[in-house]
């Protein structure tokens, strides 16, 4: 390969994994090969390191060429280092059976490290809603601690309200791939229970109804989740708004949730319903609706196989 082509390849890879600020700093700092066992992950790192095809390709590239773009770490008071930028490269190095990884070592405060960690990942494609949600929240809280204004408590005003000047979510939007209003919506997702947030990541609950559901209490969200499993459906945006309204009035009971979820809406599946008390004696108290359904299906399959065998005799 010609020297110019190699240079072009390195530049393109560099652009893929780092920000301009990180590349500018790299030109002024010394790269150190650090044992992987001495590098711990960033606390509450919001970005998932997936064992997907892209990771396998990265591991293969590192196995052949090494890590082309250094990661960034900061020294820990008790010894060792904490990863700030480069978690995927670290995993790729582990898969490639490398013992060390080239890194820039920089003394950073907690808030400085958070901001660099978030900025080095936000431009990546195919981020999950939950990843953006916690990343935006972490960065805005860091900006707040550094003395910049934020208004993280969105419970005092609707998501669509007019934004005020000098808000830090607007400042963040200037360098983020999302608008200030969308950043607000993402941060609201951090108030969802883990099962509901997983459903958002899986595309089972859309963004707009998810934001409305985030205003429900944890108990109300758990009740809703159980109802969704029982009814095999998810709330529309209109239904989510209605639930939030009842919750704010202190009237969102299990019966109200059931009534709202049973309202007809487009493309809803036809349901077969059975009173829970008719089958409750067969299951321990607190058994999830999905597990009850799976058990009943398996029992019916066994029953059908037995009937088929009886007919063949």
C-alpha positions, -999 to +999 in steps of 0.1 A: +000+000+000+013+034-009+024+057+019-003+083+010-030+056+012-018+045+046-019+081+058-054+085+045-065+053+062-051+064+096-068+098+092-102+082+085-100+058+115-089+087+137-119+107+126-142+078+133-132+072+170-122+107+183-134+143+185-113+171+171-105+183+206-092+148+215-071+147+183-056+182+190-047+171+225-032+139+212-007+159+192+006+175+224+007+146+248+027+114+251+012+080+244+018+053+270+013+016+266-007+006+297-016-030+308-053-037+302-056-051+337-046-017+352-075+001+333-109+001+350-141+012+333-156+046+339-181+045+368-218+044+356-206+044+320-238+050+300-227+036+267-230-002+262-200-021+248-218-046+225-204-079+213-217-073+178-203-076+143-187-042+145-168-052+177-156-084+160-143-063+131-126-039+155-109-069+173-097-083+140-083-049+130-065-045+164-052-081+161-035-072+128-026-035+131-029-027+168-049+002+183-044+030+157-060+057+179-050+059+216-076+059+243-077+084+271-073+075+308-069+093+341-048+081+370-067+068+401-056+079+436-052+043+447-032+033+417-041+022+382-061+041+356-097+048+348-109+047+312-123+080+300-125+074+262-118+041+245-140+015+262-147-003+228-111-002+219-102-017+253-127-046+247-114-050+212-079-052+226-090-079+251-106-099+223-075-096+202-055-110+232-034-078+236-018-072+270-015-034+267-033-005+250-019+028+240-035+057+260-031+093+267-028+099+305-044+131+317-053+144+351-090+153+351-116+162+376-147+140+378-167+165+358-141+171+332-138+133+327-176+130+324-178+157+297-150+142+277-164+107+281-198+118+268-185+139+240-163+111+227-193+088+223-224+110+214-214+113+178-216+075+173-244+061+152-270+037+164-269+048+201-298+034+222-323+059+237-312+048+272-275+055+263-283+090+252-307+096+281-281+089+308-252+104+289-271+137+285-281+137+321-246+130+333-231+158+312-257+184+322-252+176+358-214+180+353-220+213+336-242+224+365-215+215+391-190+235+370-212+266+376-233+266+344-271+268+345-293+238+340-329+231+345-330+193+349-362+192+368-387+190+339-416+180+362-425+216+367-432+223+331-443+204+300-417+190+276-429+213+248-426+245+269-406+274+254-370+272+265-353+300+283-321+317+272-287+306+285-300+271+295-272+245+295-293+220+275-293+247+247-255+249+251-252+212+249-274+211+218-249+233+200-224+204+200-248+175+202-267+157+175-301+165+191-320+197+198-324+211+233-361+200+233-351+164+223-324+164+250-351+172+275-371+142+262-342+119+264-334+129+300-371+122+310-364+085+300-341+082+330-372+083+352-386+051+337-382+017+354-356-006+338-382-029+322-400+000+305-367+016+295-357-017+279-389-017+259-380+018+246-346+005+236-363-025+219-386-002+200-417-016+217-426+018+232-422+049+211-404+080+224-434+103+229-455+080+250-424+069+269-418+105+279-454+108+293-451+075+311-419+088+328-441+110+350-458+080+366-445+068+399-425+036+401-454+017+415-477+029+387-451+020+361-448-015+375-486-019+375-487-007+339-459-031+329-479-060+343-510-048+325-491-045+292-479-081+296-514-093+304-530-074+275-501-080+250-501-043+239-484-010+246-500+024+252-504+049+224-493+085+229-529+095+237-533+067+262-500+077+279-511+113+282-544+102+298-525+080+323-502+109+332-532+132+337-549+106+361-516+101+379-512+139+385-547+139+400-539+109+422-565+088+404-544+063+384-555+030+400-550-005+385-586-004+373-581+029+356-549+016+339-568-015+327-597+007+314-573+029+294-553-001+280-585-018+269-595+012+248-595+002+211-567+017+189-554+010+154-535-022+148-542-036+183-541-074+184-573-093+192-571-105+228-583-136+247-589-126+283-594-148+313-601-136+349-569-139+368-587-155+398-595-185+377-558-194+373-542-177+403-543-209+424-520-226+400-492-200+403-473-185+433-483-150+442-464-123+422-457-146+392-453-123+361-481-123+336-457-133+308-445-164+328-481-174+334-489-171+297-457-191+287-466-219+312-502-221+299-490-224+263-465-251+273-493-270+291-516-268+261-488-280+238-482-310+260-520-316+261-522-315+223-493-339+219-509-363+243-542-362+224-524-368+191-507-399+206-540-412+220-555-409+185-527-428+169-533-458+192 
